[in-house]
Amino acid sequence: MNFQLSEEHEMIRKMVRDFATKEVAPTAEERDENETFDMAIFDKMAELGLTGIPWPEEYGGIGSDYLAYCIAVEELSRVDASVGVVLSAHTSLAGWPVYTFGTEEQKKKYLRPMAEGKKIGAYGLTEPAAGSDAGSMKTTAKEDGDHYVLNGSKIFITNGGIADTYVVFAVTDPESKHKGTTAFIVEKDFEGFSVGKKEKKLGIRSSPTTEIIFDNCRVPKENMLGELGQGFKIAMQTLDGGRNGIAAQAVGIAQGAMDAAVGYAKEREQFGKPIAANQGVSFKLADMATQIEASRLLTYQAAWLETNKLSYSKESAMAKLMAGDTAMKVTVEAVQVFGGYGYTKDYPVERYMRDAKITQIYEGTQEIQRLVISRMVTK
Ligand SMILES: Cc1cc2nc3c(=O)[nH]c(=O)nc-3n(C[C@H](O)[C@H](O)[C@H](O)COP(=O)(O)OP(=O)(O)OC[C@H]3O[C@@H](n4cnc5c(N)ncnc54)[C@H](O)[C@@H]3O)c2cc1C
């Protein structure tokens, strides 16, 4: 067993940390305030090869692995969790299903430009009445000659509006329940596709989250992803890997808040000494550091399992559960360490606290992670 990261992984961490510190961090607060995504940041990520980390070079990627991808999401989220999730949804939720289930033509047509960062990807599963119970979706896809015609809508879609390529799920056979769902690749310019309401959010405010609408949206048959009726399986397997990305995002948020809290605790003086000199504060920092490290190890383990083609559903659910709860706890404590200043926008810890909450909700709430884990440990 070897807990040391390889030279390649260390190099990717250093490169992303430099980029995040110099080019993402300085404007993070402004983007949060204005709820705007900056395409220049995505373009720079593309230049650095970050938009296709785990995909082979023949599909426009840099041929690295899922651990490197998690390290990149972690480092971006350490300064701005919105940028972290834009990359995570693009890679795990859109790139992964096309790489895993796509035909050679689909990989060339859709994965390559996403990996090269020329196109942005998104994933449309959630509907107004189908969240945790995704299998109860109502969006339909009906065969019509050499097309399927999609009707319905999806909500809360990360990268909605900025994405070019949407992996979406629709009911092709209402009688067959989960086996009656099929996945499709939808281009933003397809007839009958449109972007609806943009959400105003508590956190990750500069990552766009929108509704997407299918109004007799015509999708060529060759854009079916996987086989007819395989959609639910594709959706669930995609989320298994996606959870590694969200766990990494949570670790990054927690680490960013921790770093800020440590710096402040060493500088801020009360009662004639730095507040860190009080065990009441330093023990808090010790607990925060320990929880972050445990979350990071679970996350890297899940990414390593995925890279090595071993089973990872349980481990990625555990990583997301642990890291999401850690991000929430650590960011709340970071605000506490900052006292009144932590509650203001003069310091970034209030943003970290707002951003942390989503990691307990999306790609399966913490309750759904427990459902996944409990099913596996009791089978
Ligand atoms: C910012 C943001 C970005 C998102 N991005 C995407 C995206 O890109 N693509 C996409 O498809 N979706 C996306 N989502 C949707 C997200 O995955 C869902 O919101 C999430 O899965 C929960 O579904 P829900 O909101 O309908 O909550 P519900 O399913 O209605 O859950 C409400 C509460 O009930 C609990 N609950 C439900 N069922 C059970 C059960 N069986 N046992 C115990 N507790 C239960 C839940 O844990 C939760 O606490 C995003 C959401 C947000 C807010």
The ligand as a Gaussian input file, in Angstrom:
#p B3LYP/6-31G(d) Opt

LIG

0 1
 C      -27.475000      23.654000      -7.308000
 C      -27.997000      22.355000      -7.791000
 C      -27.413000      21.736000      -8.890000
 C      -27.933000      20.525000      -9.380000
 N      -27.399000      19.975000     -10.522000
 C      -28.064000      18.946000     -11.112000
 C      -27.681000      18.498000     -12.426000
 O      -26.712000      18.982000     -13.009000
 N      -28.421000      17.508000     -13.009000
 C      -29.499000      16.938000     -12.400000
 O      -30.116000      16.051000     -12.979000
 N      -29.859000      17.319000     -11.135000
 C      -29.180000      18.324000     -10.498000
 N      -29.569000      18.748000      -9.248000
 C      -30.673000      18.075000      -8.580000
 C      -30.250000      17.341000      -7.306000
 O      -29.510000      16.192000      -7.632000
 C      -31.532000      17.054000      -6.505000
 O      -31.958000      18.302000      -5.980000
 C      -31.309000      16.057000      -5.396000
 O      -31.063000      14.772000      -5.918000
 C      -32.516000      15.958000      -4.446000
 O      -33.728000      15.905000      -5.105000
 P      -34.905000      16.907000      -4.687000
 O      -34.332000      18.267000      -4.669000
 O      -36.082000      16.666000      -5.555000
 O      -35.251000      16.515000      -3.195000
 P      -36.298000      15.317000      -2.673000
 O      -35.982000      14.106000      -3.434000
 O      -37.664000      15.898000      -2.799000
 O      -35.866000      15.214000      -1.209000
 C      -36.307000      16.086000      -0.161000
 C      -35.799000      15.537000       1.173000
 O      -36.353000      14.215000       1.398000
 C      -35.308000      13.287000       1.606000
 N      -35.656000      11.972000       1.046000
 C      -36.198000      11.706000      -0.163000
 N      -36.343000      10.375000      -0.329000
 C      -35.875000       9.794000       0.784000
 C      -35.751000       8.438000       1.230000
 N      -36.106000       7.410000       0.457000
 N      -35.220000       8.221000       2.461000
 C      -34.840000       9.255000       3.253000
 N      -34.935000      10.546000       2.888000
 C      -35.435000      10.816000       1.677000
 C      -34.102000      13.881000       0.901000
 O      -32.888000      13.350000       1.401000
 C      -34.273000      15.351000       1.186000
 O      -33.770000      15.660000       2.463000
 C      -29.031000      19.921000      -8.717000
 C      -29.596000      20.538000      -7.592000
 C      -29.112000      21.740000      -7.152000
 C      -29.795000      22.402000      -5.984000

